[in-house]
Structures are given as C-alpha cells and as structure tokens.
C-alpha cells in the first residue's frame, strides 16, 4: 500500500480516542462536494510507503495507540486487509472510513477492525450524482455491518441539494435497525465541483429536524455541526 497523506494526531476522527490518520489515494466515486481532490484526481508524490507509515506509527505509539485509515477510498487497495492485520498485530486499535462499495474487501478487514464509519451519501436514487454505476455492493456492506460484531456508524454529510428532507426517510429505510447514525455538517472548501464552494450549509435547526426523522429508524443519532 501507499498513502497520500499522514496526520500525526486527531482528537475527533476516532470516537473516544486520540488517533493518527493515514490517507489512501484513489476513489471509485466522484462526489461533487468532496474536498480531497488531490487524493483522488491524479494523486502526485511524494507518497508514504506502508513500511514507512508503520515505522512512524510505532515511533509514536506511546502517544497514539489508534489509527484511522481514510481516503480516497481505502477498500480499493487489495493489500488493505493485510495492512490492517499488521496494525492489529502491533497493538493498534484500527478504524476504517469507507463508502461501502467494495464489500468483499470490507469483509476481509472486519476481523481486524475495531470501528467502521461508512458513508451513506444520499438516497439510492441520487447515487448516480456521486458517479456510482450501481449500489449493490454498497447495500451489501450495510448488511455486513448491521449483522456483524464490529462497532460502527453510518454517517451522512448533509449537502444541500444532494440531501434534502425528502431523502431522509429513504436513507432511514436503508439503514433501519442500525446501531448508530451520524449527520455531519457540510463545510464548503475546495470542492471537486467548484459550484459547491458556494453552497450554503444547512442551519443547525434543519440538521436537528433531519435527526428527529432518522430517530424513527435508528436508535442512536448524533450531530456533528
């Protein structure tokens, strides 16, 4: 594996833990609101090798004992499961951020993961706006997490125009019975589609209304606004 970025310390990316973050390159989707353009559109070196990443993490282990792997889309990497296992063998807690479109790799990784955050970007009918050609794998990943034993959250970045109030019941039906659902505030910054730099985020009261609707489907609801 190779990584396009490394963040030494985060207090917010792994719930309840201080973590380091590894950013993979490449993604199968093209979400117009994405702010990681440099990781998914012709990523450029320098890259961090798997060995170097592990070396840095081990050198900081007395400060940080958990790792978040995000992207881009990490499950595009055929060696992801082996790397996650290496992290676990070294005693790290590991969280994976994923869009859920590669359930086969997710399933391989689950025995070595401690937490999964899976994006539910909008209702199924709008996934074409994200560049998706089908959602079968995505729906399979939802079931894997719901039926599995690894702690997880489904999360949605509430982007006006892509996530409207009428989408919330459809999203709720997709994840019904899930353990946890998180709504995140959209923050416009260097988005893949420049038009989204001018999109005004929802005010807190709209986000709270979305959360109230989602309570019909999921037990635990959180807002990150």
Rosetta blueprint (number, residue, H / E / L):
1 X L
2 X E
3 X E
4 X E
5 X E
6 X E
7 X E
8 X E
9 X E
10 X E
11 X E
12 X E
13 X E
14 X E
15 X L
16 X L
17 X E
18 X E
19 X E
20 X E
21 X E
22 X E
23 X E
24 X E
25 X L
26 X L
27 X L
28 X L
29 X L
30 X L
31 X L
32 X L
33 X L
34 X L
35 X L
36 X L
37 X H
38 X H
39 X H
40 X H
41 X L
42 X L
43 X L
44 X L
45 X L
46 X L
47 X L
48 X E
49 X E
50 X H
51 X H
52 X H
53 X H
54 X H
55 X H
56 X H
57 X H
58 X H
59 X H
60 X L
61 X L
62 X L
63 X L
64 X L
65 X L
66 X E
67 X E
68 X E
69 X E
70 X E
71 X L
72 X L
73 X L
74 X H
75 X H
76 X H
77 X L
78 X L
79 X L
80 X H
81 X H
82 X H
83 X H
84 X H
85 X H
86 X H
87 X H
88 X H
89 X H
90 X L
91 X L
92 X L
93 X E
94 X E
95 X E
96 X E
97 X E
98 X E
99 X L
100 X L
101 X L
102 X L
103 X H
104 X H
105 X H
106 X H
107 X H
108 X H
109 X H
110 X H
111 X L
112 X L
113 X L
114 X L
115 X E
116 X E
117 X E
118 X E
119 X E
120 X L
121 X L
122 X L
123 X L
124 X H
125 X H
126 X H
127 X H
128 X H
129 X H
130 X H
131 X L
132 X L
133 X L
134 X L
135 X L
136 X H
137 X H
138 X H
139 X H
140 X H
141 X H
142 X H
143 X H
144 X H
145 X H
146 X H
147 X H
148 X L
149 X L
150 X L
151 X E
152 X E
153 X E
154 X E
155 X E
156 X E
157 X E
158 X E
159 X L
160 X L
161 X L
162 X L
163 X L
164 X L
165 X H
166 X H
167 X H
168 X H
169 X H
170 X H
171 X H
172 X H
173 X H
174 X H
175 X H
176 X L
177 X L
178 X L
179 X L
180 X E
181 X E
182 X E
183 X E
184 X E
185 X E
186 X L
187 X L
188 X L
189 X L
190 X L
191 X L
192 X L
193 X L
194 X H
195 X H
196 X H
197 X H
198 X H
199 X L
200 X L
201 X L
202 X L
203 X L
204 X H
205 X H
206 X H
207 X H
208 X H
209 X H
210 X H
211 X H
212 X H
213 X H
214 X H
215 X L
216 X L
217 X L
218 X L
219 X L
220 X E
221 X E
222 X E
223 X E
224 X E
225 X L
